[in-house]
């Protein structure tokens, strides 16, 4: 018998749609359900299909297989007590059973592009990426990523049940549905109704709210008898939302149920799909083979992207997540090349940091599979982007650019990296790179002072990996636009200080670095003035600019004389900034000040931003300073899951991320551990301690990836205090990306 296991899983479709739930199959969050459809990819996620409440009748005995929390605190029914096993790979798989029967259920959310039925197709596209780069027709240098001419959005989920036993069984599947934004709960009321229209082995469903028709969708099945039986189920409880101080009650509507008579060995497959039933779907008949074929298509898609050998997967592509043996047996002793990793030289961020696992290592494949869940298509820009985290984040510029080396460069998805960089470059305004894109017509949001600098840093890493100098020539005007804006001044009073060459900003009521929480009009960590990592990024950017101008002059992409002069000027400015970076050195503490405030006061809090400053491709700090910073960061900030955002000895430190929204916001950057920061820490360590072993044991973080929180992904944050409970988003792009960047 299983305990009530609330660890989570998530499925995605490359368009922003997702499905998610728990091992015990109980819903604990607003974000749990089987079909959250991204109506405006990757946004507009709307819950349409919550789940199927299943019961099985064998020899006159009926057992309920579902598990529900209710608003009064009760758990009923308790189907989890009959759960024999759960497996996340290749798809979420549950097995319930008793002595004389066993029922298996599997879920799959197919990739969100499908061959258009109007072209006589209808099956799943096996192409590794149906988004084809084509030249812009708008006279710009941007590349738009468009679907193939014959492809269309497709939001759907497949459900597959298989029965084993000695006697005939009757499976009852009651539909529980909704239509509500994924951040909110559904409440029954007189203005909310649902229509259903029955067809042959399918039912079409649509909400009607205050006379407004909702999103049509339909459910079809391979066998069974559907019985309309409209009823509301009131007051489902959502305990994770209770903990977060948010709405925690949900009403779900059931339009009816499906009865399936199953002989031993029989199976039934269901498909929930957005849209009205298509008359051409007859070309794509739902059969007993549909589910297996869809799993194979998804494995083939990933195999083509990442170059996996299908023959390496083992029996039926199964990977066990139950025993933890993979995590316990995988060791990655860090190796170092002292000749390359001297103080001031760039860390080998894209070179193997430890023995590369076999190309078909199950751990490596699962990390890459996890990374692919964050790559989505954004309709408003007709291009690829990166979801920052599931369940509730959208795409963010800063997060995307920090995550891109791990998500795209290490796996050699260079076209993806190039497409994202080109798109962001195309939308550069006022010398700033967008931190968010609108979902409908409108300007992107430029509320970040570092996204532009991260864009330059990531562009540099892309060029180092690809030597794509044509792309540099194409993007160099954007680089210069950023440079001129920073020097001449732009929004938020962002400007290079003429006296010391450092970047300063002063925009009250906003928080524009990665520590960006604002409560009301008051930033929790304002960081006005000259933040240390911003100026480290500025120094690295100037080094890149000098290097690129020299390269372009040699390749004769422009006037060699003019470019050579520019290269010299950038190099001189970089040297000036390097000298001024010493203003951040705190000799009493042996650490870097976090900010130099507008009135020239120094903020001496011990934060990981000092480590970030040491980790960039071009570093402006000495070996002695780097070692001292790392020594203190190791003692104060390092945990088994990443770096704390604030030293526990600081009076503002908050060791637990819990409570209501405001309480959690006040702890977000005031002590919470951020998993993504382990990447900058490793790169800094390899630069300043190239011959010493990394003082970090990978095993807890790998065990977390394999066995904790969201199985097969890495959480956004963890409590600063031991035991470092995972918190925040259950699957975070830059957390996964930084592990990929160094577990090679």
C-alpha positions as CSV (number, residue, x, y, z in Angstrom):
1,X,0.0,0.0,0.0
2,X,1.2,3.5,-0.9
3,X,1.4,6.3,1.5
4,X,-0.3,9.5,0.4
5,X,2.6,10.6,-1.8
6,X,2.2,14.3,-2.9
7,X,5.4,14.5,-5.0
8,X,4.5,15.9,-8.4
9,X,4.8,15.4,-12.2
10,X,4.4,17.7,-15.1
11,X,3.8,17.1,-18.8
12,X,4.1,19.9,-21.5
13,X,3.5,20.3,-25.2
14,X,5.9,22.9,-26.5
15,X,3.1,25.5,-26.7
16,X,2.7,26.4,-23.0
17,X,-0.1,23.8,-22.3
18,X,0.6,21.4,-19.5
19,X,-0.8,18.6,-17.3
20,X,0.2,18.0,-13.8
21,X,-0.7,16.1,-10.6
22,X,0.8,14.0,-7.9
23,X,2.0,10.4,-7.4
24,X,-1.0,9.5,-5.3
25,X,-3.2,11.1,-8.0
26,X,-4.7,13.6,-5.5
27,X,-5.0,17.2,-6.5
28,X,-3.2,19.5,-4.1
29,X,-2.8,22.7,-6.2
30,X,-4.8,25.0,-8.4
31,X,-2.3,24.0,-11.1
32,X,-3.2,20.3,-11.0
33,X,-5.3,19.0,-13.9
34,X,-5.0,17.0,-17.1
35,X,-5.4,19.7,-19.7
36,X,-4.4,23.3,-19.1
37,X,-4.6,24.6,-22.7
38,X,-2.4,27.6,-23.7
39,X,-5.0,29.5,-25.7
40,X,-2.5,32.1,-26.8
41,X,0.8,30.2,-26.8
42,X,2.5,30.0,-24.4
43,X,0.0,32.0,-22.3
44,X,-3.7,31.9,-21.5
45,X,-3.5,28.6,-19.8
46,X,-7.1,27.5,-19.1
47,X,-8.1,24.4,-17.2
48,X,-10.6,22.4,-19.3
49,X,-10.2,18.8,-18.2
50,X,-9.4,18.2,-14.5
51,X,-9.4,14.4,-14.4
52,X,-11.3,11.2,-14.6
53,X,-12.6,9.8,-11.4
54,X,-12.3,6.0,-11.8
55,X,-13.9,3.1,-10.1
56,X,-13.6,-0.6,-11.0
57,X,-16.2,-3.3,-10.5
58,X,-14.9,-6.9,-10.3
59,X,-17.3,-9.8,-9.3
60,X,-19.8,-7.4,-7.9
61,X,-17.3,-5.6,-5.7
62,X,-16.7,-1.9,-6.6
63,X,-13.6,-0.1,-5.6
64,X,-12.9,3.6,-6.0
65,X,-9.5,4.4,-7.4
66,X,-9.5,8.1,-7.0
67,X,-8.2,10.2,-4.1
68,X,-9.5,13.6,-3.2
69,X,-8.9,16.3,-0.6
70,X,-12.2,18.0,0.5
71,X,-12.7,21.4,1.9
72,X,-13.7,20.0,5.3
73,X,-10.3,18.2,5.6
74,X,-11.5,14.7,4.7
75,X,-9.7,12.5,2.2
76,X,-12.2,10.5,0.3
77,X,-12.1,8.1,-1.5
78,X,-8.7,6.7,-0.7
79,X,-7.7,5.0,-3.9
80,X,-4.1,5.7,-3.2
81,X,-4.3,2.7,-0.7
82,X,-4.7,0.4,-3.7
83,X,-1.8,2.0,-5.6
84,X,0.9,-0.6,-6.2
85,X,3.4,1.5,-8.2
86,X,4.1,4.7,-9.9
87,X,6.7,5.3,-12.7
88,X,7.4,8.7,-14.3
89,X,9.2,7.4,-17.4
90,X,8.6,7.3,-20.3
91,X,5.2,8.6,-19.3
92,X,3.4,8.9,-15.9
93,X,2.2,5.4,-15.1
94,X,0.0,4.3,-12.2
95,X,-0.8,0.7,-11.3
96,X,-3.6,-0.1,-8.9
97,X,-4.5,-3.6,-7.9
98,X,-5.7,-6.3,-5.5
99,X,-5.2,-10.0,-5.4
100,X,-7.4,-10.8,-8.5
101,X,-7.0,-7.7,-10.7
102,X,-4.6,-4.9,-11.8
103,X,-5.4,-1.6,-13.6
104,X,-2.7,0.5,-15.3
105,X,-3.2,4.1,-16.3
106,X,-0.8,6.1,-18.4
107,X,-0.9,9.8,-19.5
108,X,0.8,11.5,-22.4
109,X,0.6,15.1,-23.7
110,X,1.8,14.9,-27.3
111,X,4.0,17.7,-28.8
112,X,1.7,20.6,-29.7
113,X,2.2,20.6,-33.4
114,X,0.2,18.4,-35.7
115,X,-0.1,18.0,-39.4
116,X,-3.2,19.9,-40.5
117,X,-6.1,17.6,-41.3
118,X,-7.0,19.8,-44.3
119,X,-3.9,18.4,-46.0
120,X,-5.1,14.9,-45.6
121,X,-2.9,14.3,-42.6
122,X,-3.9,14.0,-39.0
123,X,-1.2,12.0,-37.2
124,X,1.6,13.2,-35.1
125,X,4.4,14.9,-36.8
126,X,7.7,13.1,-36.1
127,X,9.8,16.1,-37.2
128,X,12.2,17.1,-34.4
129,X,11.0,20.7,-34.6
130,X,8.2,21.8,-36.9
131,X,9.1,25.4,-36.4
132,X,11.1,26.3,-39.4
133,X,13.4,29.4,-39.4
134,X,12.7,31.6,-42.4
135,X,14.0,35.0,-43.3
136,X,12.0,38.0,-42.1
137,X,9.8,39.7,-44.7
138,X,9.8,42.9,-42.8
139,X,13.1,44.2,-43.8
140,X,14.7,43.5,-40.4
141,X,17.5,41.2,-39.4
142,X,15.2,39.2,-37.3
143,X,14.4,35.6,-38.0
144,X,10.9,34.4,-37.3
145,X,10.2,30.8,-36.3
146,X,7.1,29.7,-38.0
147,X,5.3,26.3,-38.1
148,X,5.6,24.3,-41.2
149,X,3.0,25.2,-43.8
150,X,1.0,22.0,-43.1
151,X,1.1,22.2,-39.3
152,X,-1.3,23.6,-36.7
153,X,-1.5,24.1,-32.9
154,X,-2.9,21.0,-31.1
155,X,-3.6,20.9,-27.4
156,X,-4.5,17.4,-26.3
157,X,-3.8,14.7,-23.8
158,X,-4.0,10.9,-24.2
159,X,-5.2,8.6,-21.4
160,X,-4.6,4.8,-21.6
161,X,-6.0,2.2,-19.3
162,X,-5.1,-1.5,-19.3
163,X,-6.8,-4.2,-17.3
164,X,-5.4,-7.5,-16.1
165,X,-7.2,-10.0,-14.1
166,X,-9.0,-13.3,-14.0
167,X,-12.6,-12.0,-14.4
168,X,-14.5,-9.4,-16.5
169,X,-14.4,-5.9,-15.0
170,X,-16.4,-2.8,-15.4
171,X,-14.5,0.5,-15.5
172,X,-16.4,3.7,-14.7
173,X,-14.8,6.9,-15.7
174,X,-16.5,10.1,-14.5
175,X,-15.5,13.3,-16.3
176,X,-14.5,16.3,-14.0
177,X,-14.2,19.5,-16.1
178,X,-13.8,23.2,-15.7
179,X,-13.2,26.4,-17.6
180,X,-11.0,28.8,-15.6
181,X,-7.7,30.6,-15.6
182,X,-4.9,28.5,-14.2
183,X,-4.2,30.9,-11.4
184,X,-7.8,30.8,-10.0
185,X,-10.4,28.2,-8.8
186,X,-13.7,27.5,-10.3
187,X,-16.9,28.2,-8.3
188,X,-20.3,26.8,-9.2
189,X,-23.0,29.4,-9.8
190,X,-26.1,30.1,-11.8
191,X,-24.2,32.0,-14.6
192,X,-21.8,29.1,-15.3
193,X,-23.2,26.2,-17.3
194,X,-21.7,23.6,-19.6
195,X,-23.1,22.2,-22.8
196,X,-22.4,18.7,-24.2
197,X,-23.1,17.2,-27.6
198,X,-22.8,13.5,-28.0
199,X,-21.4,11.8,-31.1
200,X,-20.1,8.4,-31.9
201,X,-17.6,7.5,-29.2
202,X,-17.1,11.2,-28.4
203,X,-18.6,14.1,-26.5
204,X,-18.1,17.8,-27.3
205,X,-18.0,20.1,-24.3
206,X,-18.2,23.9,-23.9
207,X,-18.7,26.2,-21.0
208,X,-21.2,29.1,-21.1
209,X,-20.6,31.8,-18.6
210,X,-22.9,34.7,-18.4
211,X,-23.9,34.1,-22.0
212,X,-20.3,33.9,-23.2
213,X,-19.3,30.7,-24.9
214,X,-16.0,29.3,-23.7
215,X,-13.4,27.1,-25.3
216,X,-14.8,24.1,-27.1
217,X,-13.1,20.8,-26.6
218,X,-14.0,17.1,-27.0
219,X,-13.3,13.8,-25.5
220,X,-13.2,10.6,-27.5
221,X,-12.6,7.0,-26.7
222,X,-11.9,3.6,-28.3
223,X,-14.6,1.7,-26.5
224,X,-17.3,2.2,-23.9
225,X,-20.8,3.6,-23.3
226,X,-21.2,7.3,-22.3
227,X,-24.0,8.2,-19.9
228,X,-24.9,11.9,-19.5
229,X,-25.3,12.6,-15.8
230,X,-24.8,16.3,-15.0
231,X,-23.7,17.0,-11.4
232,X,-21.5,19.5,-9.6
233,X,-18.9,18.3,-7.1
234,X,-18.4,21.1,-4.5
235,X,-15.5,22.1,-2.3
236,X,-12.5,20.1,-3.4
237,X,-9.7,21.1,-1.1
238,X,-6.3,22.3,-2.3
239,X,-3.9,22.0,0.7
240,X,-0.8,23.5,-1.1
241,X,-2.8,26.7,-1.7
242,X,-3.9,26.7,1.9
243,X,-0.2,26.7,2.9
244,X,0.4,29.6,0.5
245,X,-2.4,31.7,1.8
246,X,-4.3,31.6,-1.5
247,X,-7.7,30.4,-2.6
248,X,-8.0,26.7,-1.7
249,X,-11.5,25.5,-2.7
250,X,-12.6,24.3,-6.1
251,X,-15.9,23.2,-7.6
252,X,-15.8,20.9,-10.6
253,X,-18.5,19.9,-13.0
254,X,-19.2,16.4,-14.2
255,X,-21.3,16.2,-17.4
256,X,-21.4,12.3,-17.3
257,X,-19.4,9.2,-17.1
258,X,-18.1,6.4,-19.4
259,X,-18.7,2.7,-18.7
260,X,-16.2,0.3,-20.2
261,X,-16.5,-3.5,-20.0
262,X,-13.0,-4.9,-19.9
263,X,-12.0,-8.5,-20.4
264,X,-8.5,-9.6,-19.0
265,X,-5.9,-7.9,-21.2
266,X,-8.3,-5.3,-22.6
267,X,-7.4,-1.6,-22.9
268,X,-9.2,1.6,-23.5
269,X,-7.6,4.8,-24.8
270,X,-9.2,8.3,-24.5
271,X,-8.2,11.6,-26.0
272,X,-9.1,15.1,-24.8
273,X,-8.5,17.7,-27.5
274,X,-9.2,21.4,-27.8
275,X,-11.6,22.4,-30.6
276,X,-14.7,21.1,-32.1
277,X,-14.6,17.5,-33.5
278,X,-13.1,17.7,-36.9
279,X,-14.8,15.7,-39.7
280,X,-11.3,14.9,-41.0
281,X,-10.4,13.2,-37.7
282,X,-11.7,10.0,-39.3
283,X,-8.3,9.9,-40.9
284,X,-6.8,9.7,-37.5
285,X,-8.9,7.0,-35.9
286,X,-8.3,6.5,-32.2
287,X,-7.2,2.9,-31.8
288,X,-5.6,0.6,-29.2
289,X,-2.3,1.4,-30.9
290,X,-2.7,5.2,-30.7
291,X,-1.1,5.6,-27.3
292,X,1.9,3.4,-28.0
293,X,2.5,5.2,-31.3
294,X,2.3,8.6,-29.6
295,X,4.9,7.5,-27.0
296,X,7.2,6.3,-29.8
297,X,6.7,9.6,-31.7
298,X,7.7,11.6,-28.7
299,X,10.8,9.5,-28.0
300,X,11.7,9.8,-31.7
301,X,11.3,13.6,-31.5
302,X,13.6,13.8,-28.5
303,X,16.0,11.4,-30.1
304,X,16.3,13.5,-33.2
305,X,16.8,16.7,-31.2
306,X,19.5,15.2,-28.9
307,X,21.0,12.5,-31.1
308,X,20.0,9.6,-28.9
309,X,20.4,6.1,-30.2
310,X,17.0,4.5,-29.8
311,X,18.6,1.1,-29.3
312,X,20.0,2.3,-26.0
313,X,16.8,2.6,-24.1
314,X,16.3,-0.8,-22.7
315,X,13.1,-2.9,-22.6
316,X,10.1,-0.9,-23.9
317,X,11.9,2.4,-23.2
318,X,11.2,2.0,-19.5
319,X,13.3,3.8,-16.9
320,X,12.6,3.1,-13.2
321,X,12.3,6.1,-10.9
322,X,11.3,4.1,-7.8
323,X,14.5,2.7,-6.5
324,X,16.8,5.7,-6.7
325,X,19.6,3.4,-8.0
326,X,20.5,5.7,-10.9
327,X,21.0,8.7,-8.6
328,X,22.9,6.7,-6.0
329,X,25.3,5.1,-8.5
330,X,26.0,8.2,-10.6
331,X,29.2,9.9,-9.5
332,X,30.8,12.9,-11.2
333,X,34.3,13.7,-9.9
334,X,35.1,17.1,-11.2
335,X,38.1,17.3,-13.5
336,X,40.1,20.5,-14.1
337,X,42.5,21.8,-16.7
338,X,44.9,24.0,-14.7
339,X,46.5,25.4,-17.9
340,X,43.2,27.0,-18.9
341,X,41.7,27.9,-15.6
342,X,44.1,30.4,-14.2
343,X,42.9,33.5,-12.5
344,X,41.4,35.9,-15.0
345,X,40.9,33.3,-17.7
346,X,37.3,32.3,-18.6
347,X,35.9,29.2,-17.0
348,X,35.3,26.4,-19.4
349,X,31.5,26.9,-19.1
350,X,30.7,24.9,-22.3
351,X,33.5,22.3,-22.1
352,X,33.0,19.1,-20.1
353,X,33.6,19.7,-16.5
354,X,33.5,16.0,-15.6
355,X,33.6,12.8,-17.6
356,X,30.9,13.1,-20.2
357,X,28.3,10.4,-19.4
358,X,27.7,8.0,-22.2
359,X,25.6,9.7,-24.8
360,X,22.8,7.3,-23.8
361,X,23.2,7.7,-20.0
362,X,19.7,7.6,-18.5
363,X,20.5,10.5,-16.2
364,X,21.8,12.6,-19.1
365,X,18.7,11.8,-21.2
366,X,16.4,12.7,-18.4
367,X,18.1,16.0,-17.8
368,X,17.8,16.8,-21.5
369,X,14.2,15.7,-21.6
370,X,13.6,18.0,-18.6
371,X,15.3,20.8,-20.4
372,X,13.0,20.4,-23.5
373,X,9.9,21.0,-21.4
374,X,10.8,24.7,-21.0
375,X,11.3,25.3,-24.8
376,X,8.1,26.8,-26.2
377,X,6.7,28.7,-29.1
378,X,5.4,32.2,-28.5
379,X,2.8,33.2,-31.0
380,X,3.0,37.0,-30.4
381,X,6.6,37.0,-31.6
382,X,6.4,34.0,-33.9
383,X,9.5,32.6,-32.3
384,X,10.9,30.3,-29.7
385,X,11.2,31.3,-26.0
386,X,11.7,29.7,-22.6
387,X,9.2,29.2,-19.9
388,X,10.9,30.2,-16.7
389,X,9.2,27.6,-14.6
390,X,6.1,25.4,-14.0
391,X,3.4,25.9,-13.0
392,X,2.9,29.6,-12.8
393,X,5.8,31.4,-14.6
394,X,5.7,32.7,-18.1
395,X,8.8,33.5,-20.2
396,X,11.2,36.0,-18.8
397,X,14.1,37.6,-20.7
398,X,16.7,37.5,-18.0
399,X,15.8,33.9,-17.1
400,X,15.9,32.8,-20.7
401,X,19.3,34.3,-21.4
402,X,20.9,32.8,-18.2
403,X,19.4,29.4,-19.0
404,X,20.2,29.4,-22.7
405,X,23.8,28.0,-22.4
406,X,22.5,24.9,-20.6
407,X,19.3,24.5,-22.5
408,X,20.7,25.1,-26.0
409,X,24.5,25.4,-26.2
410,X,25.6,22.4,-24.2
411,X,23.1,20.1,-26.1
412,X,24.2,21.8,-29.3
413,X,20.8,23.1,-30.2
414,X,22.5,26.0,-31.9
415,X,19.6,27.0,-34.2
416,X,17.4,27.3,-31.1
417,X,20.0,29.5,-29.3
418,X,20.4,31.6,-32.4
419,X,16.7,32.0,-32.9
420,X,16.2,33.2,-29.3
421,X,19.1,35.6,-29.4
422,X,17.9,37.0,-32.7
423,X,14.4,37.5,-31.4
424,X,15.6,39.3,-28.3
425,X,18.0,41.4,-30.3
426,X,15.2,42.4,-32.7
427,X,13.1,43.8,-29.8
428,X,16.0,45.8,-28.3
429,X,14.7,49.2,-27.4
430,X,16.4,52.1,-25.6
431,X,19.4,49.8,-25.3
432,X,17.3,47.4,-23.2
433,X,16.4,43.8,-23.9
434,X,12.8,42.8,-23.1
435,X,12.2,41.0,-19.8
436,X,8.7,39.9,-20.9
437,X,6.7,39.8,-24.1
438,X,3.0,40.8,-24.3
439,X,0.4,38.1,-25.1
440,X,-1.4,40.3,-27.6
441,X,-0.5,43.3,-29.7
442,X,1.7,45.7,-27.7
443,X,5.2,46.5,-26.7
444,X,7.4,44.1,-24.7
445,X,8.1,45.0,-21.1
446,X,11.5,46.5,-20.5
447,X,11.8,46.2,-16.7
448,X,15.3,44.9,-16.3
449,X,18.6,46.6,-16.3
450,X,20.7,43.4,-16.7
451,X,18.8,41.5,-19.5
452,X,20.7,43.5,-22.1
453,X,24.1,42.6,-20.5
454,X,23.1,38.9,-20.2
455,X,22.2,39.0,-23.9
456,X,25.7,40.2,-24.7
457,X,27.2,37.6,-22.4
458,X,25.1,34.7,-23.9
459,X,25.8,36.0,-27.4
460,X,29.5,35.7,-26.6
461,X,29.1,32.1,-25.4
462,X,27.1,31.3,-28.5
463,X,29.9,32.7,-30.7
464,X,32.6,30.9,-28.8
465,X,30.7,27.6,-29.3
466,X,29.9,28.2,-33.0
467,X,32.3,30.7,-34.5
468,X,29.3,32.1,-36.3
469,X,30.8,35.4,-37.3
470,X,28.1,36.2,-39.8
471,X,25.7,36.2,-36.9
472,X,28.0,38.5,-35.0
473,X,28.1,40.9,-38.0
474,X,24.3,40.8,-38.1
475,X,23.8,41.5,-34.4
476,X,26.7,43.9,-33.9
477,X,24.5,47.0,-34.4
478,X,22.3,45.7,-31.5
479,X,25.5,45.4,-29.4
480,X,26.4,49.0,-30.2
481,X,22.9,50.2,-29.5
482,X,23.1,48.7,-26.0
483,X,26.6,50.2,-25.5
484,X,25.5,53.7,-26.6
485,X,22.4,53.6,-24.4
486,X,24.4,52.6,-21.3
487,X,27.0,55.3,-21.9
488,X,24.5,58.0,-22.9
489,X,21.7,57.1,-20.5
490,X,18.4,55.4,-20.8
491,X,15.3,54.5,-18.8
492,X,15.4,54.2,-14.9
493,X,18.3,56.8,-14.8
494,X,20.5,54.0,-16.0
495,X,23.8,55.4,-17.1
496,X,27.6,54.9,-17.0
497,X,29.1,57.2,-14.3
498,X,31.6,59.4,-16.2
499,X,34.0,59.5,-13.3
500,X,34.5,55.8,-12.7
501,X,33.0,54.1,-15.8
502,X,30.6,52.0,-13.6
503,X,26.9,51.5,-14.4
504,X,24.5,53.1,-12.1
505,X,20.7,53.3,-11.9
506,X,18.1,54.9,-9.7
507,X,14.4,54.2,-10.4
508,X,12.3,54.4,-7.3
509,X,9.6,51.8,-6.6
510,X,11.0,49.2,-8.9
511,X,13.5,46.4,-8.6
512,X,15.4,45.8,-11.8
513,X,18.1,43.2,-11.0
514,X,17.3,39.5,-10.6
515,X,16.4,40.2,-7.0
516,X,13.2,41.8,-8.2
517,X,10.5,41.4,-5.6
518,X,8.4,44.5,-5.0
519,X,5.7,44.7,-2.3
520,X,3.4,47.5,-3.0
521,X,5.8,50.2,-4.2
522,X,8.6,49.0,-2.0
523,X,11.3,46.7,-3.3
524,X,12.5,44.1,-0.8
525,X,16.0,44.3,-2.1
526,X,16.1,47.7,-3.9
527,X,19.8,47.6,-4.9
528,X,19.8,51.1,-6.3
529,X,23.1,52.6,-7.5
530,X,25.8,50.3,-8.7
531,X,25.1,46.6,-8.2
532,X,28.2,44.4,-8.2
533,X,27.1,41.8,-10.7
534,X,25.7,44.5,-13.1
535,X,29.1,46.1,-13.3
536,X,30.8,42.7,-13.6
537,X,28.5,42.1,-16.6
538,X,29.4,45.6,-17.9
539,X,33.1,44.8,-17.7
540,X,32.6,41.5,-19.5
541,X,30.5,43.2,-22.1
542,X,33.2,45.7,-22.9
543,X,35.7,42.9,-23.2
544,X,33.4,41.2,-25.6
545,X,32.9,44.4,-27.6
546,X,36.6,45.0,-28.0
547,X,37.2,41.4,-29.0
548,X,34.3,41.4,-31.5
549,X,35.3,44.8,-33.1
550,X,38.8,43.4,-33.6
551,X,37.4,40.2,-35.1
552,X,35.1,42.0,-37.5
553,X,37.9,44.2,-38.6
554,X,40.1,41.2,-39.4
555,X,37.2,39.6,-41.3
556,X,36.5,42.8,-43.2
557,X,32.8,43.0,-42.2
558,X,33.1,46.7,-42.1
559,X,35.7,49.5,-42.1
560,X,38.8,47.9,-40.6
561,X,40.2,51.2,-39.5
562,X,36.9,52.3,-37.8
563,X,36.5,48.9,-36.1
564,X,40.1,48.8,-34.9
565,X,39.6,52.2,-33.3
566,X,36.4,51.0,-31.7
567,X,38.2,47.9,-30.4
568,X,40.8,50.0,-28.8
569,X,38.3,52.4,-27.2
570,X,36.3,49.4,-25.8
571,X,39.5,47.9,-24.4
572,X,40.4,51.2,-22.7
573,X,37.0,51.5,-21.2
574,X,37.2,47.9,-20.0
575,X,40.5,48.6,-18.3
576,X,38.9,51.7,-16.6
577,X,36.0,49.7,-15.4
578,X,38.3,46.9,-14.1
579,X,40.2,49.5,-12.0
580,X,36.9,50.9,-10.7
581,X,35.6,47.5,-9.8
582,X,38.0,47.6,-6.9
583,X,35.5,50.0,-5.3
584,X,33.5,46.9,-4.5
585,X,36.3,45.3,-2.5
586,X,35.7,45.1,1.2
587,X,39.1,44.3,2.7
588,X,37.8,43.9,6.2
589,X,35.3,41.2,5.2
590,X,37.3,39.8,2.3
591,X,34.2,40.0,0.1
592,X,32.6,42.3,-2.5
593,X,30.1,44.9,-1.5
594,X,26.7,44.0,-3.0
595,X,26.0,47.6,-4.1
596,X,27.5,51.1,-4.1
597,X,24.4,53.2,-3.4
598,X,23.7,56.5,-5.1
599,X,25.0,58.4,-2.0
600,X,28.2,56.3,-2.3
601,X,27.4,54.2,0.8
602,X,28.4,50.5,0.5
603,X,26.1,47.6,1.2
604,X,28.2,45.0,2.9
605,X,25.6,42.1,3.0
606,X,27.0,38.7,2.0
607,X,25.0,37.8,-1.1
608,X,25.7,35.5,-4.0
609,X,26.0,38.4,-6.4
610,X,29.7,38.5,-5.6
611,X,30.0,34.9,-6.8
612,X,28.1,35.9,-10.0
613,X,30.6,38.7,-10.6
614,X,33.4,36.1,-10.5
615,X,31.8,33.6,-12.8
616,X,31.4,35.6,-16.1
617,X,33.5,34.9,-19.2
618,X,35.7,38.0,-18.5
619,X,36.5,38.6,-14.8
620,X,37.9,41.8,-13.4
621,X,38.9,40.6,-10.0
622,X,42.3,39.3,-8.8
623,X,43.0,35.7,-7.9
624,X,43.4,36.6,-4.2
625,X,40.1,38.4,-4.1
626,X,38.4,35.6,-6.0
627,X,39.7,33.0,-3.5
628,X,38.6,35.1,-0.5
629,X,35.1,35.6,-1.9
630,X,34.7,31.9,-2.6
631,X,36.0,30.9,0.9
632,X,33.4,33.1,2.5
633,X,30.6,32.2,0.1
634,X,31.4,28.5,0.7
635,X,31.1,29.0,4.5
636,X,28.0,31.2,4.4
637,X,26.0,30.6,1.3
638,X,26.7,27.1,-0.1
639,X,24.2,24.3,0.5
640,X,23.6,20.9,-1.1
641,X,21.1,22.5,-3.4
642,X,22.7,25.8,-4.5
643,X,23.5,29.1,-2.9
644,X,21.6,31.0,-0.3
645,X,20.5,34.5,-1.3
646,X,21.7,36.0,2.0
647,X,24.1,35.0,4.8
648,X,22.3,33.3,7.7
649,X,24.1,35.6,10.1
650,X,22.5,38.7,8.6
651,X,19.7,40.2,10.7
652,X,17.4,40.3,7.6
653,X,17.9,36.6,6.9
654,X,14.8,34.4,6.6
655,X,15.5,30.7,6.6
656,X,12.1,29.4,5.5
657,X,10.1,30.3,2.4
658,X,6.5,29.9,3.7
659,X,3.4,31.7,4.7
660,X,1.2,34.0,2.7
661,X,2.2,35.9,-0.4
662,X,3.8,38.8,1.4
663,X,5.7,36.5,3.9
664,X,7.0,34.4,1.0
665,X,8.0,37.5,-1.0
666,X,10.0,38.8,2.0
667,X,12.0,35.5,2.1
668,X,12.4,35.1,-1.6
669,X,15.8,36.8,-1.9
670,X,16.5,37.1,1.8
671,X,17.9,33.6,2.5
672,X,16.2,31.2,0.1
673,X,18.5,28.8,-1.7
674,X,18.5,29.3,-5.5
675,X,19.5,26.1,-7.4
676,X,20.6,28.0,-10.5
677,X,23.4,29.7,-8.5
678,X,25.3,26.5,-8.3
679,X,26.4,27.1,-11.9
680,X,28.1,30.4,-11.3
681,X,29.6,29.0,-8.1
682,X,31.2,26.1,-10.0
683,X,32.5,28.4,-12.8
684,X,34.0,30.7,-10.2
685,X,35.6,27.8,-8.3
686,X,37.1,26.4,-11.5
687,X,38.6,29.8,-12.3
688,X,40.2,30.5,-8.9
689,X,40.7,27.0,-7.5
690,X,41.5,25.0,-10.7
691,X,43.5,22.3,-8.9
692,X,41.2,21.8,-5.9
693,X,38.2,19.5,-5.7
694,X,34.9,21.2,-5.8
695,X,33.4,21.4,-2.3
696,X,30.0,20.4,-3.5
697,X,28.5,16.9,-3.6
698,X,26.2,16.5,-6.6
699,X,24.3,13.6,-5.0
700,X,21.6,15.5,-3.0
701,X,20.7,17.7,-6.0
702,X,20.6,14.7,-8.4
703,X,18.5,12.8,-5.8
704,X,16.2,15.8,-5.8
705,X,16.0,15.7,-9.6
706,X,15.2,12.0,-9.6
707,X,13.1,11.4,-6.5
708,X,11.8,14.6,-4.9
709,X,9.3,17.5,-5.5
710,X,8.7,17.3,-9.2
711,X,10.0,14.0,-10.4
712,X,12.4,14.5,-13.3
713,X,12.9,18.3,-12.8
714,X,14.5,20.7,-10.3
715,X,12.7,23.2,-8.1
716,X,13.2,26.9,-8.2
717,X,14.3,27.5,-4.6
718,X,14.8,25.7,-1.3
719,X,14.6,26.8,2.3
720,X,17.8,28.4,3.5
721,X,17.6,26.4,6.7
722,X,18.2,22.7,6.8
723,X,16.7,20.4,5.6
724,X,16.3,22.8,2.7
725,X,12.8,21.9,1.8
726,X,12.1,22.5,-1.9
727,X,9.9,25.5,-2.6
728,X,8.6,27.8,-5.3
729,X,8.0,26.5,-8.8
730,X,8.4,22.7,-9.0
731,X,10.3,22.8,-12.3
732,X,12.6,25.8,-13.1
733,X,14.4,26.3,-16.3
734,X,17.6,27.8,-15.1
735,X,17.9,25.3,-12.3
736,X,17.9,22.5,-14.8
737,X,20.0,24.4,-17.3
738,X,22.9,25.0,-14.8
739,X,23.0,21.3,-13.9
740,X,23.2,20.4,-17.5
741,X,25.9,23.0,-18.0
742,X,28.2,21.2,-15.5
743,X,27.0,17.6,-15.2
744,X,28.5,16.6,-18.5
